[in-house]
Amino acid sequence: MARKAKYVLTAGTVVWVSAAAVDSIEDTVPSTDQKRISTTAKEISYTGGQKSDLDMTVLESDEQEMENGLRAMGELTISGNWKPDDEGQDSLRAADADDSLRLMNIKFKSGSSVKLLVQVRQDSWQIAQNGVASGTFNLRVVGKPTYAAAPVGGGGE
């Protein structure tokens, strides 16, 4: 029986962040300036920006009448092992210090990918007895992510 489910496997996913500030999601980042964060990341969560409600209701309305307003920025959270000398984490900490934008790329083993323009909102870490130091970066997603499908014959999907 053939599978009908559609999915993207996460094992083998490579995530990098630009070493320096960028101005646009269209910027090109040389491979020497792509700092991997997937060697410490365990979970990445994206939530798109919610649109505000514009109330169009008038006295003769039978129910509330609403239209979409401006879209808020999205959010991306990266959680995993905290390591003070990790190049990817260093880039995000530098972006946090100077409020600059970074380009982030998430490439799945299949070849499909997501590019995002991000700004650090918060950097946190925690330690506990008999464990591994863990950390989280909360990022603001500026604009919309760009998605690229896996090339024909890409594995993992």
C-alpha positions in Angstrom: 0.0 0.0 0.0 1.4 3.4 -1.0 1.7 6.1 1.6 -0.7 9.0 1.3 0.8 11.2 4.0 2.7 14.3 3.1 5.5 15.3 5.5 9.0 16.8 5.9 11.5 14.9 7.9 13.6 17.1 10.3 16.6 14.9 10.9 19.6 16.3 8.9 18.1 19.9 8.9 20.8 22.6 8.6 20.1 26.0 10.0 22.4 29.0 9.6 22.3 32.6 10.5 24.3 35.4 8.8 27.5 36.4 10.7 26.8 40.1 10.0 23.9 42.4 9.7 21.8 42.4 6.5 19.3 44.8 5.1 17.0 42.5 3.2 15.8 38.9 2.8 17.2 39.1 -0.7 20.8 39.7 0.5 23.3 37.1 -0.5 25.4 35.7 2.3 28.7 34.0 1.4 29.2 30.5 2.8 32.0 31.8 5.0 29.5 34.1 6.7 26.8 31.4 7.2 27.1 30.4 10.9 25.4 27.2 11.7 23.0 27.1 14.7 21.6 23.6 14.0 24.5 22.0 15.9 23.0 23.4 19.1 19.3 23.9 18.2 16.8 21.2 19.2 13.5 22.9 18.4 12.4 25.8 16.2 8.9 27.2 16.3 7.5 29.8 13.9 4.3 31.7 14.4 3.2 34.1 11.6 2.0 37.6 12.4 -1.6 38.1 13.3 -3.6 40.8 11.4 -5.4 43.4 13.4 -9.1 43.7 13.2 -10.7 46.8 11.7 -14.3 47.3 13.0 -16.6 48.3 10.1 -19.8 47.8 12.2 -22.5 50.5 11.7 -25.8 51.1 13.4 -27.7 49.0 10.7 -25.4 46.0 11.0 -26.9 42.7 11.9 -23.6 41.5 13.4 -20.1 42.8 13.8 -18.5 43.6 10.5 -14.7 43.2 10.4 -11.9 43.6 7.9 -8.3 42.6 8.2 -5.9 45.4 9.2 -2.2 45.5 9.2 -0.2 42.3 9.8 1.9 42.1 12.9 5.4 40.7 12.6 5.9 36.9 13.0 7.9 35.2 15.8 10.5 32.5 15.7 11.8 30.7 18.7 15.0 28.6 18.7 15.6 26.3 21.7 18.4 24.0 22.4 21.9 23.5 24.0 23.4 26.8 25.2 27.1 27.2 24.3 28.8 30.6 24.8 31.3 30.0 22.0 28.9 28.7 19.3 29.3 30.9 16.1 25.6 30.9 15.3 24.6 31.9 18.9 27.4 34.5 18.9 25.9 36.1 15.8 22.4 36.2 17.4 23.9 37.7 20.6 25.7 40.4 18.5 22.4 41.1 16.7 20.7 41.4 20.1 23.4 43.9 21.3 23.1 46.2 18.3 19.5 45.6 17.2 20.5 44.6 13.7 18.8 42.2 11.3 20.1 38.7 10.5 19.3 36.4 7.6 18.4 32.9 8.7 18.1 29.9 6.4 16.5 26.5 7.4 17.3 23.8 4.8 15.7 20.4 5.2 17.5 17.2 4.1 15.0 17.0 1.2 16.4 20.3 -0.2 13.3 22.4 0.7 14.1 25.5 2.6 12.8 28.6 4.4 14.6 32.0 4.5 13.7 34.5 7.2 14.8 38.0 8.1 15.0 38.1 11.9 15.7 40.5 14.8 16.5 39.2 18.3 13.9 40.1 20.9 15.3 38.0 23.8 18.2 35.7 24.6 17.8 33.5 27.6 19.5 30.4 29.1 19.2 28.2 32.1 21.2 25.5 33.9 20.2 22.8 36.4 22.0 20.3 38.5 23.1 17.2 36.6 22.0 18.4 33.2 23.0 20.3 30.1 22.8 24.1 29.8 19.9 25.1 27.6 19.0 28.3 25.9 16.3 30.1 23.9 16.4 32.9 21.3 13.1 34.7 20.7 13.2 36.4 17.3 11.0 38.8 15.5 10.4 37.9 11.8 10.5 41.0 9.6 8.4 40.6 6.5 7.3 37.2 5.3 9.4 34.1 5.1 10.3 32.8 1.6 9.8 29.1 0.9 11.6 27.0 -1.7 10.4 23.5 -2.6 12.7 20.6 -2.7 14.3 19.9 -6.1 12.7 17.0 -8.0 14.1 13.8 -6.6 15.0 15.4 -3.2 15.0 12.8 -0.5 13.4 12.9 2.9 9.8 13.8 1.9 
